[in-house]
Amino acid sequence: MDKFKKFGLTPVAGEKVCAPLVAECFVNSECRVADTSLVDDYRLFPLESVRAWTDPS
C-alpha cells in the first residue's frame, strides 16, 4: 500500500537515507539501523539519527 497516497502526504527526498521525508511534518529525522543484535529476540531495531529537519516557519 502507498501510505503517502492513502493519507494524502507529500514525499520529499532525504539527504542521507533513501526513505522519503513527509513534507507535512514539522520535524523529520533520517535514521539508519544502528544495531541488529536485538532483532531476532525482541524485534527491536535501534536507530541512529543521521540528519534532522525542522520546518523553518
N, CA, C and O atoms as a printed pandas DataFrame, in Angstrom:
     atom_number atom_name residue_name chain_id  residue_number  x_coord  y_coord  z_coord
0              1         N          MET        A               1    0.844   -1.170    0.000
1              2        CA          MET        A               1    0.000    0.000    0.000
2              3         C          MET        A               1    0.899    1.246    0.000
3              4         O          MET        A               1    1.913    1.293    0.696
4              5         N          ASP        A               2    0.521    2.214   -0.765
5              6        CA          ASP        A               2    1.221    3.503   -0.796
6              7         C          ASP        A               2    0.618    4.392    0.292
7              8         O          ASP        A               2   -0.432    5.004    0.093
8              9         N          LYS        A               3    1.286    4.458    1.436
9             10        CA          LYS        A               3    0.758    5.216    2.578
10            11         C          LYS        A               3    0.727    6.720    2.284
11            12         O          LYS        A               3   -0.145    7.424    2.794
12            13         N          PHE        A               4    1.641    7.211    1.491
13            14        CA          PHE        A               4    1.627    8.631    1.139
14            15         C          PHE        A               4    0.351    8.970    0.361
15            16         O          PHE        A               4   -0.309    9.972    0.636
16            17         N          LYS        A               5    0.019    8.125   -0.607
17            18        CA          LYS        A               5   -1.181    8.356   -1.405
18            19         C          LYS        A               5   -2.448    8.176   -0.564
19            20         O          LYS        A               5   -3.372    8.987   -0.637
20            21         N          LYS        A               6   -2.481    7.107    0.234
21            22        CA          LYS        A               6   -3.671    6.815    1.039
22            23         C          LYS        A               6   -4.007    7.945    2.009
23            24         O          LYS        A               6   -5.180    8.259    2.213
24            25         N          PHE        A               7   -2.980    8.560    2.609
25            26        CA          PHE        A               7   -3.220    9.586    3.619
26            27         C          PHE        A               7   -3.001   11.008    3.102
27            28         O          PHE        A               7   -3.046   11.958    3.884
28            29         N          GLY        A               8   -2.768   11.168    1.809
29            30        CA          GLY        A               8   -2.613   12.489    1.206
30            31         C          GLY        A               8   -1.358   13.222    1.648
31            32         O          GLY        A               8   -1.386   14.435    1.855
32            33         N          LEU        A               9   -0.252   12.489    1.793
33            34        CA          LEU        A               9    1.006   13.092    2.229
34            35         C          LEU        A               9    1.934   13.306    1.036
35            36         O          LEU        A               9    1.814   12.640    0.007
36            37         N          THR        A              10    2.853   14.240    1.195
37            38        CA          THR        A              10    3.795   14.577    0.133
38            39         C          THR        A              10    5.182   14.054    0.478
39            40         O          THR        A              10    5.771   14.493    1.465
40            41         N          PRO        A              11    5.723   13.117   -0.317
41            42        CA          PRO        A              11    7.080   12.631   -0.054
42            43         C          PRO        A              11    8.119   13.645   -0.525
43            44         O          PRO        A              11    7.969   14.281   -1.568
44            45         N          VAL        A              12    9.175   13.775    0.273
45            46        CA          VAL        A              12   10.290   14.668   -0.059
46            47         C          VAL        A              12   11.571   13.847    0.069
47            48         O          VAL        A              12   11.724   13.089    1.027
48            49         N          ALA        A              13   12.479   13.987   -0.875
49            50        CA          ALA        A              13   13.724   13.224   -0.842
50            51         C          ALA        A              13   14.558   13.600    0.376
51            52         O          ALA        A              13   14.703   14.776    0.709
52            53         N          GLY        A              14   15.103   12.578    1.034
53            54        CA          GLY        A              14   16.021   12.801    2.144
54            55         C          GLY        A              14   17.405   13.096    1.610
55            56         O          GLY        A              14   17.660   13.006    0.410
56            57         N          GLU        A              15   18.293   13.450    2.520
57            58        CA          GLU        A              15   19.667   13.779    2.140
58            59         C          GLU        A              15   20.618   12.621    2.421
59            60         O          GLU        A              15   21.567   12.399    1.669
60            61         N          LYS        A              16   20.368   11.881    3.500
61            62        CA          LYS        A              16   21.301   10.847    3.945
62            63         C          LYS        A              16   20.794    9.420    3.745
63            64         O          LYS        A              16   21.597    8.493    3.646
64            65         N          VAL        A              17   19.465    9.227    3.683
65            66        CA          VAL        A              17   18.910    7.879    3.507
66            67         C          VAL        A              17   17.917    7.884    2.346
67            68         O          VAL        A              17   17.509    8.947    1.879
68            69         N          CYS        A              18   17.537    6.713    1.888
69            70        CA          CYS        A              18   16.635    6.615    0.734
70            71         C          CYS        A              18   15.163    6.798    1.083
71            72         O          CYS        A              18   14.363    7.159    0.219
72            73         N          ALA        A              19   14.797    6.554    2.337
73            74        CA          ALA        A              19   13.389    6.687    2.728
74            75         C          ALA        A              19   12.960    8.151    2.620
75            76         O          ALA        A              19   13.721    9.051    2.975
76            77         N          PRO        A              20   11.740    8.388    2.130
77            78        CA          PRO        A              20   11.292    9.775    1.958
78            79         C          PRO        A              20   10.908   10.441    3.276
79            80         O          PRO        A              20   10.504    9.777    4.230
80            81         N          LEU        A              21   11.041   11.760    3.309
81            82        CA          LEU        A              21   10.552   12.575    4.411
82            83         C          LEU        A              21    9.094   12.905    4.120
83            84         O          LEU        A              21    8.621   12.686    3.004
84            85         N          VAL        A              22    8.376   13.431    5.112
85            86        CA          VAL        A              22    6.975   13.816    4.942
86            87         C          VAL        A              22    6.898   15.342    4.987
87            88         O          VAL        A              22    7.163   15.949    6.024
88            89         N          ALA        A              23    6.540   15.953    3.870
89            90        CA          ALA        A              23    6.528   17.421    3.764
90            91         C          ALA        A              23    5.594   18.073    4.770
91            92         O          ALA        A              23    5.860   19.192    5.209
92            93         N          GLU        A              24    4.509   17.410    5.148
93            94        CA          GLU        A              24    3.524   17.984    6.059
94            95         C          GLU        A              24    3.958   17.937    7.526
95            96         O          GLU        A              24    3.289   18.522    8.378
96            97         N          CYS        A              25    5.048   17.262    7.834
97            98        CA          CYS        A              25    5.524   17.164    9.217
98            99         C          CYS        A              25    6.384   18.373    9.580
99           100         O          CYS        A              25    7.126   18.894    8.747
100          101         N          PHE        A              26    6.276   18.808   10.823
101          102        CA          PHE        A              26    7.094   19.922   11.309
102          103         C          PHE        A              26    8.536   19.489   11.537
103          104         O          PHE        A              26    9.460   20.295   11.427
104          105         N          VAL        A              27    8.724   18.197   11.859
105          106        CA          VAL        A              27   10.054   17.654   12.126
106          107         C          VAL        A              27   10.179   16.306   11.425
107          108         O          VAL        A              27    9.262   15.486   11.476
108          109         N          ASN        A              28   11.315   16.081   10.773
109          110        CA          ASN        A              28   11.633   14.792   10.171
110          111         C          ASN        A              28   13.020   14.390   10.657
111          112         O          ASN        A              28   13.882   15.243   10.871
112          113         N          SER        A              29   13.229   13.099   10.829
113          114        CA          SER        A              29   14.529   12.587   11.233
114          115         C          SER        A              29   14.900   11.450   10.296
115          116         O          SER        A              29   14.154   10.482   10.154
116          117         N          GLU        A              30   16.053   11.574    9.661
117          118        CA          GLU        A              30   16.552   10.497    8.813
118          119         C          GLU        A              30   17.365    9.571    9.703
119          120         O          GLU        A              30   18.273   10.019   10.404
120          121         N          CYS        A              31   17.040    8.269    9.677
121          122        CA          CYS        A              31   17.685    7.314   10.574
122          123         C          CYS        A              31   18.204    6.101    9.817
123          124         O          CYS        A              31   17.715    5.744    8.745
124          125         N          ARG        A              32   19.215    5.484   10.418
125          126        CA          ARG        A              32   19.738    4.205    9.947
126          127         C          ARG        A              32   19.661    3.219   11.097
127          128         O          ARG        A              32   19.730    3.609   12.262
128          129         N          VAL        A              33   19.518    1.929   10.769
129          130        CA          VAL        A              33   19.543    0.896   11.806
130          131         C          VAL        A              33   20.970    0.829   12.347
131          132         O          VAL        A              33   21.918    0.608   11.594
132          133         N          ALA        A              34   21.115    1.024   13.662
133          134        CA          ALA        A              34   22.436    1.079   14.284
134          135         C          ALA        A              34   22.902   -0.270   14.814
135          136         O          ALA        A              34   24.102   -0.505   14.956
136          137         N          ASP        A              35   21.948   -1.160   15.109
137          138        CA          ASP        A              35   22.290   -2.435   15.739
138          139         C          ASP        A              35   21.207   -3.449   15.393
139          140         O          ASP        A              35   20.021   -3.184   15.585
140          141         N          THR        A              36   21.608   -4.592   14.888
141          142        CA          THR        A              36   20.631   -5.631   14.538
142          143         C          THR        A              36   20.638   -6.798   15.522
143          144         O          THR        A              36   19.939   -7.787   15.299
144          145         N          SER        A              37   21.405   -6.709   16.599
145          146        CA          SER        A              37   21.530   -7.836   17.534
146          147         C          SER        A              37   20.247   -8.109   18.324
147          148         O          SER        A              37   20.096   -9.200   18.873
148          149         N          LEU        A              38   19.333   -7.161   18.394
149          150        CA          LEU        A              38   18.093   -7.348   19.159
150          151         C          LEU        A              38   16.894   -7.731   18.292
151          152         O          LEU        A              38   15.786   -7.910   18.799
152          153         N          VAL        A              39   17.117   -7.854   16.997
153          154        CA          VAL        A              39   16.014   -8.116   16.083
154          155         C          VAL        A              39   15.412   -9.504   16.298
155          156         O          VAL        A              39   14.194   -9.625   16.430
156          157         N          ASP        A              40   16.216  -10.527   16.335
157          158        CA          ASP        A              40   15.693  -11.899   16.442
158          159         C          ASP        A              40   14.958  -12.149   17.758
159          160         O          ASP        A              40   13.878  -12.739   17.756
160          161         N          ASP        A              41   15.524  -11.711   18.873
161          162        CA          ASP        A              41   14.922  -11.988   20.183
162          163         C          ASP        A              41   13.772  -11.053   20.533
163          164         O          ASP        A              41   12.778  -11.489   21.112
164          165         N          TYR        A              42   13.894   -9.771   20.188
165          166        CA          TYR        A              42   12.926   -8.781   20.666
166          167         C          TYR        A              42   12.210   -7.991   19.567
167          168         O          TYR        A              42   11.306   -7.208   19.859
168          169         N          ARG        A              43   12.605   -8.189   18.320
169          170        CA          ARG        A              43   12.042   -7.431   17.198
170          171         C          ARG        A              43   12.273   -5.921   17.358
171          172         O          ARG        A              43   11.439   -5.108   16.962
172          173         N          LEU        A              44   13.415   -5.570   17.942
173          174        CA          LEU        A              44   13.789   -4.159   18.137
174          175         C          LEU        A              44   14.843   -3.759   17.117
175          176         O          LEU        A              44   15.762   -4.522   16.819
176          177         N          PHE        A              45   14.698   -2.565   16.595
177          178        CA          PHE        A              45   15.629   -2.008   15.638
178          179         C          PHE        A              45   16.166   -0.688   16.184
179          180         O          PHE        A              45   15.613    0.363   15.860
180          181         N          PRO        A              46   17.223   -0.700   17.002
181          182        CA          PRO        A              46   17.790    0.559   17.490
182          183         C          PRO        A              46   18.257    1.406   16.304
183          184         O          PRO        A              46   18.949    0.920   15.409
184          185         N          LEU        A              47   17.868    2.670   16.317
185          186        CA          LEU        A              47   18.172    3.567   15.209
186          187         C          LEU        A              47   19.168    4.641   15.607
187          188         O          LEU        A              47   19.288    5.003   16.777
188          189         N          GLU        A              48   19.877    5.142   14.610
189          190        CA          GLU        A              48   20.786    6.265   14.780
190          191         C          GLU        A              48   20.295    7.378   13.856
191          192         O          GLU        A              48   20.179    7.183   12.646
192          193         N          SER        A              49   20.015    8.517   14.418
193          194        CA          SER        A              49   19.600    9.656   13.598
194          195         C          SER        A              49   20.829   10.238   12.906
195          196         O          SER        A              49   21.827   10.557   13.553
196          197         N          VAL        A              50   20.745   10.370   11.584
197          198        CA          VAL        A              50   21.893   10.883   10.827
198          199         C          VAL        A              50   21.634   12.272   10.251
199          200         O          VAL        A              50   22.553   12.917    9.745
200          201         N          ARG        A              51   20.377   12.735   10.326
201          202        CA          ARG        A              51   20.038   14.072    9.839
202          203         C          ARG        A              51   18.667   14.433   10.381
203          204         O          ARG        A              51   17.744   13.619   10.343
204          205         N          ALA        A              52   18.534   15.641   10.879
205          206        CA          ALA        A              52   17.234   16.121   11.392
206          207         C          ALA        A              52   16.814   17.343   10.600
207          208         O          ALA        A              52   17.643   18.153   10.185
208          209         N          TRP        A              53   15.516   17.458   10.400
209          210        CA          TRP        A              53   14.941   18.554    9.639
210          211         C          TRP        A              53   13.828   19.206   10.454
211          212         O          TRP        A              53   13.064   18.506   11.120
212          213         N          THR        A              54   13.725   20.514   10.414
213          214        CA          THR        A              54   12.601   21.215   11.037
214          215         C          THR        A              54   12.019   22.183   10.034
215          216         O          THR        A              54   12.703   22.632    9.114
216          217         N          ASP        A              55   10.752   22.500   10.217
217          218        CA          ASP        A              55   10.079   23.462    9.364
218          219         C          ASP        A              55   10.473   24.864    9.828
219          220         O          ASP        A              55   10.147   25.241   10.953
220          221         N          PRO        A              56   11.161   25.642    9.001
221          222        CA          PRO        A              56   11.628   26.975    9.429
222          223         C          PRO        A              56   10.516   27.951    9.756
223          224         O          PRO        A              56   10.759   28.947   10.437
224          225         N          SER        A              57    9.294   27.693    9.287
225          226        CA          SER        A              57    8.205   28.624    9.585
226          227         C          SER        A              57    7.593   28.281   10.922
227          228         O          SER        A              57    6.655   28.947   11.361
